[in-house]
Amino acid sequence: MIGFEHACGAIIVSLPAYLQVAGSEIGKLMTALDTADIAVGYREPRAGGWFQSLRRNAFHGLLRFVTRLQFRDLGCNARAFKRKILDEIHLYGDQDRFLPVLAERQGFRVAEVPFARHGSPAPGGLQTAQLFARFPRHIYRVFSGALHQKPLRFFGMVGLVILSVGVLELAYLIFERVYFHSPLADRPALLLAALFIVLGVQIFALGLLGELIIFTHAADPKIIKSIE
């Protein structure tokens, strides 16, 4: 973010470390900006063993499921974007990885550009040590980026599912009590049904509270419009 704040050009280019992208490939990003607001590179073929491949597929699969966006390589920092994107999107922490996702949600045009892999990935020891530290943060960013504008859509769905399970279980217990005279006292199923009902209501209320906070504190009309 410090670099973005000091950059004064109309177009900003960011590059990955360890020479993962050849310099001759950068021109593709600039060409893609003729029809897009941000151009994102993706590397082919990908390097690494089976574990890295599994981690990448799991991360991007979850990203597609949550955001419905078909990005292939958010780990590639070879990007070119117009200055106006930073004027409307404020990043913090390690959100720079998810800049294409945030730009897409703000209505900007995003293009993906294929790159031939050049050089090698990060040094083996450094990369292995960072895999387990980065992956939980990335999963958190996926959900926070997807839910920060529409929390009721997620929490409401989860809450209603849990609440429905509790109501159905309670209805079955009542049916047994009325027609088969089965006792309700000292039955773990009754406590489990009550737990599901209370938990479902609380999760739904959490999503509703999140919606109220967003509408109360959203000063940007674009955010409210995107929610609606």
N, C-alpha and C positions, 0 to 999 in steps of 0.2 A: 504493500500500500504506500510506503514511503516513495518507492520508485514511481508509482502511478501519479502521486501528488506532484513530483518534480518533473514529470514528463510534460512537455508543452506542445507536442505535435498533434495534428488532427487524427493521425493513425498511430496506434501503439502496437508494437510487436514484442511478444515475450518468447523466450527460447528455453528449452530444457537444458539441464546440465549434462556433463559427461559426453558431449558431442553425439547425442542420440539422433540428431537430424543433420543432414548435410546442408551446407550453406547454399548450395544450388537449388535446394527445395523451397527456400523461403519465398521465392517469387510466386509460387503457387498460392500462397496465402494472400498476397497483394492482389493477384488476379481475381480470386474468389470474392474480394470485397466489392467488386463491381456490381454484384447482385445480392450481397449480404451485408449485414452490419458487423458480424463477427465470423471469422474463419478459424476453424479448429482442425488441427492435424491429427491423424491417427496413423500409427506405425504398422507396417506390414513387411515381413512377417514379425510376429511378436517373439521376443527372446524370453529365456527362462525355462525352468523345468515344469514338471507336472503340478507341483504345489502352487507355483505362481500362476499358472494357467487356470487352475481351479479357483484360486482367489479372485482373479480378474473376472472370470465368468460368473462367479457368485455375486460379485459386487455389481457388475453391469446388468445382470439379470434382475437383481433387486431394484436397481435404479429404473429399469424399464417397467417393472411391475408397479412401482410406487408413482413414478412421474409420467408414465406413458411416452417417454422420449427415447428415441433409438440411438443414443450416443454409443460409439464403439470403443473409445479410448480417452477417457477423461484424464488419464494419467499423463498424457502427452501435453506438455506446456508450450508447444509450438503453436502460437495463436497470434492472430492479427485482428484488431478491432478498432472501431471508431471511438473517438474521445467521448461522444455523447453517451456511450454505455456507462462509463464511469461517473458521468454527471447524474445518472439516475439510479445506479446500483451501488450501494455502499457495502464493501466487504469488510469482514473482520475475521480474526483467527486464521484458519486454513481454508476459508471459503473460496479462495482463488481457483481451486480445483473445480468448483461447481459454477464458475462464471458462465459457461454456456447454458447450463440449466436455468440459472437465474435470468439470463438475458432472454431465453426463449419464453419464460413465464411473463416477462415484461413486454412481450410483443415484438422483440427484435428478431431479425432474420439471421439464422445461424446456418452456416455451411460447413460440411466436413470435407477435408482435403486429405487424400492418401499420401503417405510418405514412405519411401523406402528406408528401412532401418539403416542407420549409419553408426559405426562405432559400437560401443558396448554399454550395457546398463550400469547402474551404480556398482561400486566395488562389492564383491560377494558378502563380506562380513557386515558391511554397513547395510546392505539391502536386506539380508536375512534378519538382522537385529531390528530393522524398522518395520518389517512386515506385520508383526503382531501388534506393534504400537499404533500403526496407522489404520489398520483395518477397522477396529471399533470406532475410531473417530469418523472414518468415512461413512460407516453405517449410520452413525448419529446424524451426520450432515445430510444424508439422503432423506431421512425421515423429517428432520427439522426443516429442510428446504421444501419438502412436499406439504407439510402440515402448518407452516407458519401463517398461511393465509386462509386455510380452510380446515381448522381443527375439528369442527363438528362433523365433517364428512367422514373422518377416520374414527374419532372417539365415539361419535354417535352410532356408527355401524357396529363397532366392537361392543359398545354398551347394549345395543338392542339385541345382539346375538346372545350375549350372556344373560340378559334379562329374559329373553324368550326361553332359554334352556331352564332357568329357574322357575318360570311360570308353568311350563309344561310339566316339569317334575312335580311341582306342588299340585297341579291339577290331577295328575295321576295318583298322588297320595290321597287326595280328597276323594277321588273316585273309588279307591280301594276301601277307604273308611266308610263311605256311604253304602256301597253295594256289597262289600265283602266283610264289613265290620272288622277290618284290620286296625289294630291300635296305632296311634300316631306317637305316643309317648316313647321316649328312649330309642327313637329311630334316627340313625345318622343321616338318612336320606332327607329327612325334614330339615335338619340343620344345613345340609348342603344346598337344598333348594332356597332356603332363606338367604344363605350366603351369596348365591348367584343373583338373586333379586336385588339385594342391597348393593353388590358390586356393580351390577349392570346400571343401576340408577346413578351411582357415583361416577362411573366412567362417562356416561351420557352427559351428566351435569358438568363434568370437566370440559368436555368439548363445547358445551353451550357457554360456559364461562369464558373460554378462549375466544369464541366468536364475539362476545360482548366486549372483551378487552380490545380486540382488533378494531371494531367499529368505533369504540370510544376514543382510541388513541391514534387512529390512522389519519394523519394530517394530509397525506397525499391522496387526492381524489382518484388517481389511477389504481391505488391499492383497493379502494372500496369498489371501484368499477370492475376490477378483475375478480373480486370475490363474488359480486352479484352475477 
